[in-house]
């Protein structure tokens, strides 16, 4: 809980608007950038690139550049990323199943 704790940076990247959704999408297997962008609706190219870079920095995502022309790059979860994705899956699953109860408070 300390303000200077490095875990806050990891938490910010993982629980930001897009981090969990990108991890969740990659839990299905390696994907190219365009595929990820289509799957995570509403994310811009810039934000997806930043999110992937942050998750890569944290050791959760691996970027594999095939070194071809045209460029072919895939993103996949690392073993640590799979651990995180399992926890994200539990939380997002709970949100999905609890959404009707959560939404009751939205109107009033």
N, C-alpha and C positions, 0 to 999 in steps of 0.2 A: 504494500500500500504506500510505500515511500514515493514521493514525487519524482525522485531521480532514478528509480528502479528501471532497468532496461526492459523489464517485462511489460511496461506500459506501452512501449513502442510496438512490441509484438501484438499486444492486445488491441491497439489502435488499428494496426494493419489487418488483423484477423477479423475483428468485429466491426470494421467500418462498413459503409454501405454495401460494398461489393465483395469483400474478402471471403465471407462464408459462402456466398453463392458461387464464386469461382471454385472454391474447394469442393463444394457439393457437385458441381458439374464435372470436375476432373476425377471425382471418385468413380465415375463410369468408365474411365480409361483415358489414355493419352488423346489429346485433341489439338488441332491446329487453331490458330488465332481466330480465324473467321468463324469456325464452328463454335468456339467459345462465345464469341460476340453474339451470334444468333441465339445461342442457348440462354445466355444471361440477358434477358430482354431489358432494354433501356440503358445499357452501359455504352459509353462512348469508346472509340478506339483509344483515345488518350488515357481514359480512366482504366480501361482493361490493361493497357500496357503498364501503367503505374502499379496497379494491383498485382499483376504477375511479377513485376520486378521486386516489389516488397515481399511477396510470398517466397520468391526465389532467394532473396537476401536472408530470410529467416530459415531457409533450408526445408521449406514445405513443398516447393515446386521445383522441378528440374526442367530446364529449357534445352531441347535437343535440336541443334541446327545441322541439317543433313548436308550443308555445303553445296547445294545444287543451284542451278539457274533454270527457271526462276526459283527464288528462295523457298525452301520447305523447312518449316520449323514446327516442332510439336512441343507441347507442354504436358507434363505428367506429374503425378504426386510422387514424392520421395517416401520412404518408409515412415518418416516423421510426419509427412503430409497425410498419409493414410490414417495415422493415429488421430490427427487433428480432425480429419474428415469424418471419422467415426463419431466423434463427439459432436461435431456440427450436425451430422445426420440425426442424432438423437434430439438435439435442440430444435432443429427445423421440423422434424417429425412431430414433436410435441406442439409446436406452434400451429402446424397444419391441422392436427386433430383437435386442438383447443380453440381454433379461430372463432367458431360460433359463440363460445362462452366469452372470449376476449371481446368480440365485437359488440356484445350486449352493452358494454360500458361506453361505447363510442357515441351512442345517441342519447345517452342520458341519465 
